[in-house]
Amino acid sequence: MSYDDDLSHEPKESRMSEERTLARKGSPELGGWVADQTAGYESTLEFGSGLGAYTRFIASPVKDGIEAFEPYVATARADPDNKGCWFYLGDMLNFEEIVDLDYEVALFVDSLEHLEKDDGRELLLRCQDVFQKIAVMVPIGPIENEPCDGNQLQRHLSTWYADDLISLGFDAIVDERSCAYATWCKP
């Protein structure tokens, strides 16, 4: 989903301030992609899961998320729409030290751009050692994003292009909203 399609329906100027809030519900279209990517797998871990807006669409029986912003984790855990999901509190860059299960799928929905580019690449490479499949949705090109809900982690720290993911062995396509949808499967 692109920045302008974030479902907040607020004027762009208000979305660029600290008073901005994260969308509480995910788009059905992107949710369908999440379900398709995770169907047939026993377990999926979403990186940067926020409020669980896409974690709840995971088709795996075990569907969990990792999120560094404590208020989002508390809200996600309390949300009845997230029944059956677990949310770990912690930095996704340290997921190996935080999660206590072996997951089959790593899911990144609007989260890689919140990391420094080198950190994002390193994280994807580490995930290739651990997971059977990685599914990524990331906005393409420079898209400014400032904090929302008082969460400084909402800032975009890197710019991604489909070629960045292809160079790491992913199959990637770019949609009409300038988002890359990319997958990698363990050979």
Summary of the structure (lengths in Angstrom):
residues: 187
radius of gyration: 15.1
end to end distance: 28.5
largest distance: 45.3
contacts: 589
relative contact order: 0.17
helix: 35%
strand: 23%
